[in-house]
């Protein structure tokens, strides 16, 4: 009965089922489970695993709520960074590098990934295993597989999770993780787990929940397959000249480090960039008042793990500090906490003034940043593409959020 009530309570906020009776809603999810079970059998999953798995699979209304939810406020780089690259995380990371020294050195020799990077990913993903998620993975994946929005993707992830359950002798109860099905110390989706996870402790099983050796070895294998370039760093903080043209920032403007040096881009303290012809590009995540970074190829590899520049900078800086780096030279600016409505207002104003940013959606994507930059340049403002309070005021945006929070 509790299960039926849970399904009914989710009807108003999901599109998984039509607003039917409780019995009909229960029947629809059960029909979907039957289809998924049949598909698993067709893909070669054993009857025992199918029986064990589907006996525990239940609809998770919270998963659909989280899949549909959008944050009320737009996360700024200073807020994101300061919550993730902390003194405790740096200190704990150094402790864990020392604790796992032998294994990490072996992994560097085999895969080319330095110890401080592997530990930094571990820290960002689960706080070094402190929080690996509590949602039942099979139920979460089945719930999303039965939902039309991304059914194909999550159906295949569920099938892969079932094959993992069989291959690694995992119990359904032990398979817990994020609401979207990411698992273990390194938060691998089933497809990454199945393809890249590696037995690091040589016990015959790859268990990303209980074995730190398995998790670190798997992370090294995954990064190597994503294209990590051994011997190169992720990037570095730099200082831009006062006359820097911010239209030169971004991935499409990558060029050799030596060319950036010729344009008076320097190390944070004013020193000369290293003599190098490797390609790099400028990232300015918090506007001209915040830190700037020169991003190398391994920065893009980090983004293949998680497609976010904020995430890639956090991993890179955490790794740098774990290995003895002093942290950012440029202080993080205090930035307003814009709501999504604030950003949508700004996008509408830009469109009205002829700076096309596309349909207002409250997301600070490349088109919006480009529109902001062009507006700034047309109005004698520094064209960094960042929605500063100065830009908002100039556009006449009435902020809904507390701009000083």
C-alpha positions as CSV (number, residue, x, y, z in Angstrom):
1,X,0.0,0.0,0.0
2,X,2.8,2.4,0.8
3,X,4.3,1.8,-2.6
4,X,1.0,2.6,-4.3
5,X,0.5,5.8,-2.3
6,X,4.1,6.9,-3.2
7,X,3.3,6.5,-6.8
8,X,0.1,8.5,-6.5
9,X,1.8,11.3,-4.6
10,X,4.2,11.8,-7.4
11,X,1.6,12.1,-10.2
12,X,1.3,15.9,-9.8
13,X,5.0,16.5,-10.3
14,X,6.0,13.8,-12.8
15,X,5.2,12.8,-16.3
16,X,5.9,9.1,-15.7
17,X,2.2,8.2,-15.5
18,X,-1.1,9.8,-16.6
19,X,-3.3,10.9,-13.7
20,X,-4.9,7.5,-13.3
21,X,-6.2,5.6,-10.3
22,X,-3.8,4.1,-7.8
23,X,-4.4,0.7,-9.2
24,X,-3.9,1.8,-12.8
25,X,-0.7,3.7,-11.8
26,X,0.7,0.7,-10.1
27,X,-0.2,-1.5,-13.1
28,X,1.6,0.8,-15.5
29,X,4.9,0.7,-13.6
30,X,4.6,-3.1,-13.2
31,X,4.0,-3.4,-17.0
32,X,7.2,-1.4,-17.5
33,X,9.1,-3.6,-15.1
34,X,7.8,-6.6,-17.0
35,X,9.2,-5.2,-20.3
36,X,12.5,-4.4,-18.7
37,X,12.7,-7.9,-17.2
38,X,12.0,-9.4,-20.6
39,X,14.7,-7.2,-22.2
40,X,17.2,-8.3,-19.6
41,X,16.5,-11.9,-20.4
42,X,17.0,-11.2,-24.1
43,X,20.3,-9.6,-23.3
44,X,21.5,-12.7,-21.6
45,X,21.1,-11.8,-17.9
46,X,20.5,-14.9,-15.9
47,X,17.1,-15.7,-14.5
48,X,18.4,-15.7,-10.9
49,X,19.8,-12.2,-11.2
50,X,16.6,-11.0,-12.9
51,X,14.5,-12.5,-10.1
52,X,16.6,-11.1,-7.4
53,X,16.9,-7.7,-8.9
54,X,13.3,-7.1,-9.9
55,X,12.0,-8.4,-6.6
56,X,13.5,-5.3,-5.0
57,X,12.9,-2.7,-7.8
58,X,10.2,-0.1,-6.8
59,X,9.2,3.2,-8.2
60,X,11.1,6.2,-6.7
61,X,9.1,9.4,-6.9
62,X,12.0,11.4,-5.5
63,X,14.1,10.4,-8.5
64,X,11.6,12.0,-10.9
65,X,11.4,15.1,-8.8
66,X,15.2,15.5,-8.8
67,X,15.3,14.8,-12.5
68,X,12.8,17.6,-13.2
69,X,14.0,20.1,-10.6
70,X,16.0,23.1,-11.6
71,X,18.0,25.2,-9.1
72,X,16.3,28.4,-8.0
73,X,19.6,30.3,-8.0
74,X,22.5,30.3,-10.5
75,X,25.6,28.9,-8.9
76,X,28.6,31.3,-9.1
77,X,32.2,30.2,-9.4
78,X,33.2,31.6,-6.0
79,X,30.3,29.8,-4.3
80,X,31.1,26.5,-6.1
81,X,34.8,26.6,-5.6
82,X,34.8,27.7,-1.9
83,X,32.5,24.7,-1.0
84,X,34.7,22.2,-2.8
85,X,38.4,23.2,-2.5
86,X,38.6,23.5,1.3
87,X,41.4,23.4,3.8
88,X,40.0,20.1,5.2
89,X,39.8,18.5,1.7
90,X,43.4,19.5,0.9
91,X,44.7,18.2,4.3
92,X,42.7,15.0,4.0
93,X,43.9,14.6,0.4
94,X,47.5,14.8,1.4
95,X,46.9,12.3,4.2
96,X,45.4,9.8,1.7
97,X,48.2,10.3,-0.9
98,X,50.6,9.2,1.9
99,X,48.4,6.4,3.0
100,X,48.0,4.9,-0.5
101,X,51.5,5.9,-1.7
102,X,52.6,2.5,-3.0
103,X,49.4,1.9,-4.9
104,X,49.2,5.4,-6.3
105,X,52.8,5.2,-7.5
106,X,52.1,1.9,-9.3
107,X,49.1,3.5,-10.9
108,X,51.1,6.4,-12.1
109,X,53.6,4.1,-13.7
110,X,50.9,2.0,-15.4
111,X,48.4,4.7,-16.4
112,X,50.3,8.0,-16.3
113,X,47.9,9.7,-13.8
114,X,49.8,11.4,-10.9
115,X,48.6,10.5,-7.4
116,X,47.3,14.0,-6.4
117,X,44.9,14.0,-9.4
118,X,43.4,10.6,-8.6
119,X,42.9,11.7,-5.0
120,X,41.4,15.0,-6.1
121,X,38.7,13.2,-8.2
122,X,38.0,11.0,-5.2
123,X,37.6,14.1,-3.0
124,X,35.3,15.9,-5.4
125,X,33.1,12.9,-6.1
126,X,32.4,11.5,-2.7
127,X,34.4,13.5,-0.2
128,X,36.9,10.6,-0.1
129,X,34.2,8.1,0.3
130,X,32.4,10.0,3.1
131,X,29.2,10.2,1.0
132,X,28.6,7.7,-1.8
133,X,24.8,8.1,-2.0
134,X,21.9,6.2,-0.4
135,X,19.5,5.7,-3.3
136,X,18.8,2.1,-4.5
137,X,20.5,2.2,-7.8
138,X,18.4,-0.5,-9.6
139,X,15.1,1.2,-8.6
140,X,16.4,4.6,-9.6
141,X,17.5,3.4,-13.0
142,X,14.2,1.5,-13.5
143,X,12.2,4.6,-12.6
144,X,14.1,6.7,-15.1
145,X,14.0,3.9,-17.7
146,X,10.2,3.9,-17.4
147,X,10.1,7.7,-17.8
148,X,9.8,8.9,-21.4
149,X,12.3,11.8,-21.1
150,X,15.5,9.7,-21.2
151,X,14.1,6.2,-21.4
152,X,16.6,4.8,-23.9
153,X,19.7,5.9,-22.0
154,X,18.6,4.8,-18.6
155,X,17.2,1.5,-19.9
156,X,20.6,0.6,-21.2
157,X,22.2,1.7,-17.9
158,X,19.8,-0.6,-16.1
159,X,20.7,-3.5,-18.3
160,X,24.4,-2.8,-17.7
161,X,23.8,-2.6,-14.0
162,X,22.1,-6.0,-14.1
163,X,25.1,-7.5,-16.0
164,X,27.4,-5.9,-13.4
165,X,25.4,-7.5,-10.6
166,X,25.9,-10.8,-12.2
167,X,29.6,-10.4,-13.3
168,X,30.8,-9.0,-9.9
169,X,28.4,-11.0,-7.7
170,X,26.8,-7.9,-6.2
171,X,23.6,-7.8,-4.2
172,X,20.8,-5.5,-5.1
173,X,20.8,-4.1,-1.6
174,X,24.5,-3.2,-1.7
175,X,24.0,-1.3,-5.0
176,X,23.3,2.2,-3.6
177,X,24.4,5.5,-5.1
178,X,23.1,8.8,-6.5
179,X,19.6,9.4,-7.7
180,X,20.7,9.0,-11.3
181,X,22.5,5.7,-10.7
182,X,26.2,6.8,-10.1
183,X,28.0,4.4,-7.8
184,X,30.8,3.9,-5.4
185,X,33.8,6.0,-4.3
186,X,34.3,7.4,-7.8
187,X,30.5,7.7,-8.7
188,X,30.7,5.6,-11.9
189,X,27.6,5.1,-13.9
190,X,27.0,1.4,-14.7
191,X,28.4,1.8,-18.3
192,X,31.6,3.3,-17.0
193,X,31.8,0.7,-14.2
194,X,31.3,-2.2,-16.6
195,X,33.9,-0.9,-19.2
196,X,36.6,0.7,-17.1
197,X,36.4,-0.6,-13.5
198,X,39.4,-2.6,-12.5
199,X,40.3,-5.1,-9.8
200,X,42.9,-3.1,-7.8
201,X,43.2,-5.4,-4.8
202,X,43.4,-8.6,-6.8
203,X,40.6,-10.3,-5.0
204,X,38.6,-11.4,-8.1
205,X,35.9,-8.8,-7.7
206,X,35.6,-5.1,-8.7
207,X,33.7,-3.4,-5.9
208,X,33.7,0.4,-6.1
209,X,31.8,0.7,-2.8
210,X,34.0,-1.3,-0.4
211,X,37.5,-1.3,-2.0
212,X,39.4,1.9,-2.2
213,X,42.1,0.1,-4.3
214,X,39.5,-0.9,-6.8
215,X,38.1,2.7,-6.9
216,X,41.5,4.4,-7.4
217,X,42.6,1.8,-10.0
218,X,39.4,2.2,-11.9
219,X,39.7,6.0,-11.8
220,X,43.2,5.8,-13.3
221,X,42.0,3.4,-16.0
222,X,39.1,5.6,-16.8
223,X,41.2,8.8,-17.1
224,X,43.7,7.1,-19.3
225,X,41.0,6.0,-21.6
226,X,39.5,9.5,-21.7
227,X,42.8,10.7,-23.1
228,X,44.9,11.9,-20.2
229,X,48.3,13.2,-21.4
230,X,51.0,11.9,-19.0
231,X,53.6,14.5,-18.0
232,X,51.3,17.5,-18.4
233,X,49.3,19.4,-15.8
234,X,45.6,20.4,-16.0
235,X,46.3,24.1,-16.5
236,X,47.4,27.0,-14.3
237,X,46.2,30.3,-12.8
238,X,47.4,33.2,-14.8
239,X,47.3,37.0,-14.8
240,X,45.7,38.8,-17.7
241,X,46.9,42.3,-18.8
242,X,44.5,45.2,-18.1
243,X,44.0,45.5,-21.9
244,X,43.1,41.9,-22.4
245,X,40.4,41.3,-25.1
246,X,38.0,38.9,-23.4
247,X,36.7,37.8,-26.8
248,X,40.0,35.7,-26.9
249,X,38.8,33.6,-24.0
250,X,37.2,30.2,-24.4
251,X,38.0,26.9,-26.0
252,X,37.6,28.1,-29.6
253,X,40.4,30.6,-29.0
254,X,43.0,28.1,-28.0
255,X,46.6,28.7,-29.2
256,X,50.2,27.9,-28.1
257,X,51.3,29.0,-24.6
258,X,54.0,31.1,-26.2
259,X,51.4,33.1,-28.1
260,X,49.7,33.9,-24.8
261,X,53.0,35.0,-23.4
262,X,53.4,37.3,-26.4
263,X,50.1,38.9,-25.5
264,X,51.4,39.7,-22.0
265,X,49.6,36.9,-20.2
266,X,51.8,36.0,-17.2
267,X,52.0,33.9,-14.1
268,X,49.9,35.2,-11.2
269,X,52.9,36.9,-9.6
270,X,54.0,38.5,-12.9
271,X,56.5,35.9,-14.0
272,X,56.9,34.7,-17.5
273,X,54.9,31.7,-18.7
274,X,57.0,28.6,-19.5
275,X,58.4,28.3,-23.0
276,X,55.9,25.9,-24.6
277,X,54.1,25.3,-27.8
278,X,51.3,23.2,-26.4
279,X,47.8,24.6,-27.0
280,X,45.9,26.3,-24.2
281,X,42.9,28.6,-23.8
282,X,41.8,31.2,-21.3
283,X,39.0,30.5,-18.8
284,X,37.5,33.4,-16.8
285,X,34.8,31.8,-14.6
286,X,34.0,34.9,-12.4
287,X,34.5,37.9,-14.7
288,X,37.4,40.2,-14.9
289,X,37.5,40.8,-11.2
290,X,38.1,37.1,-10.5
291,X,40.9,34.6,-11.2
292,X,41.8,33.6,-14.8
293,X,43.2,30.2,-15.9
294,X,45.1,28.8,-18.8
295,X,43.6,25.4,-19.6
296,X,45.5,22.6,-21.3
297,X,44.4,19.4,-22.9
298,X,44.1,17.6,-19.5
299,X,41.5,20.2,-18.5
300,X,39.3,18.9,-21.3
301,X,39.9,15.3,-20.1
302,X,38.6,16.3,-16.7
303,X,35.6,17.8,-18.4
304,X,35.0,14.4,-20.1
305,X,34.5,13.0,-16.6
306,X,32.2,15.9,-15.7
307,X,31.3,18.5,-18.4
308,X,31.7,21.6,-16.2
309,X,34.5,24.1,-16.3
310,X,33.8,24.8,-12.6
311,X,34.4,21.1,-11.8
312,X,37.5,20.9,-13.9
313,X,39.1,24.0,-12.2
314,X,38.1,22.6,-8.7
315,X,39.7,19.2,-9.5
316,X,42.8,20.9,-10.9
317,X,43.3,23.3,-8.1
318,X,42.5,20.6,-5.4
319,X,45.1,18.4,-7.0
320,X,47.6,21.3,-7.2
321,X,47.2,22.1,-3.5
322,X,47.3,18.4,-2.4
323,X,50.7,18.3,-4.1
324,X,51.9,21.4,-2.3
325,X,50.5,24.3,-4.3
326,X,49.6,27.5,-2.4
327,X,46.1,28.0,-3.8
328,X,44.7,30.9,-5.8
329,X,46.7,34.1,-6.0
330,X,43.7,36.2,-7.1
331,X,41.0,36.4,-4.4
332,X,37.5,35.3,-5.3
333,X,35.1,38.2,-5.8
334,X,31.9,38.6,-3.9
335,X,29.2,38.0,-6.5
336,X,25.4,38.4,-6.3
337,X,23.2,35.3,-5.9
338,X,21.2,35.7,-9.0
339,X,17.9,33.7,-9.4
340,X,17.0,32.0,-12.6
341,X,14.4,34.7,-13.1
342,X,17.0,37.4,-12.9
343,X,19.0,35.7,-15.7
344,X,15.9,35.2,-17.8
345,X,15.1,38.9,-17.3
346,X,18.6,39.8,-18.5
347,X,18.3,37.5,-21.5
348,X,15.0,39.1,-22.5
349,X,16.5,42.6,-22.2
350,X,19.5,41.6,-24.3
351,X,17.2,40.2,-27.0
352,X,15.1,43.3,-27.0
353,X,18.2,45.4,-27.5
354,X,19.3,43.3,-30.5
355,X,21.9,41.1,-28.7
356,X,20.5,37.7,-29.6
357,X,21.0,35.1,-26.9
358,X,18.3,32.7,-27.9
359,X,15.2,31.7,-25.9
360,X,15.4,33.0,-22.3
361,X,16.0,29.9,-20.1
362,X,17.9,31.3,-17.1
363,X,21.0,29.4,-18.0
364,X,24.4,31.2,-18.5
365,X,25.4,29.3,-21.6
366,X,27.9,30.3,-24.4
367,X,25.2,32.2,-26.3
368,X,24.3,34.3,-23.3
369,X,27.9,35.1,-22.4
370,X,28.5,36.1,-26.0
371,X,25.5,38.4,-25.9
372,X,26.6,39.9,-22.6
373,X,30.1,40.5,-24.0
374,X,28.8,42.2,-27.2
375,X,26.5,44.4,-25.1
376,X,29.4,45.4,-22.8
377,X,31.6,46.3,-25.7
378,X,28.8,48.4,-27.2
379,X,28.3,50.3,-23.9
380,X,31.9,51.0,-22.9
381,X,32.0,48.2,-20.3
382,X,34.8,45.6,-19.9
383,X,33.7,42.8,-22.3
384,X,34.2,39.8,-20.1
385,X,30.8,38.2,-20.8
386,X,29.9,38.1,-17.2
387,X,26.6,39.3,-15.7
388,X,27.9,41.8,-13.2
389,X,25.7,44.1,-11.2
390,X,26.9,46.8,-13.5
391,X,25.5,44.9,-16.5
392,X,22.2,44.2,-14.7
393,X,21.8,47.8,-13.7
394,X,22.7,49.1,-17.2
395,X,20.1,46.7,-18.8
396,X,17.4,47.8,-16.2
397,X,17.0,44.3,-14.7
398,X,14.9,44.3,-11.5
399,X,16.6,41.7,-9.4
400,X,14.4,39.2,-7.7
401,X,17.2,37.7,-5.5
402,X,19.1,39.4,-2.8
403,X,22.0,40.8,-4.9
404,X,24.3,41.1,-1.9
405,X,23.8,37.5,-0.6
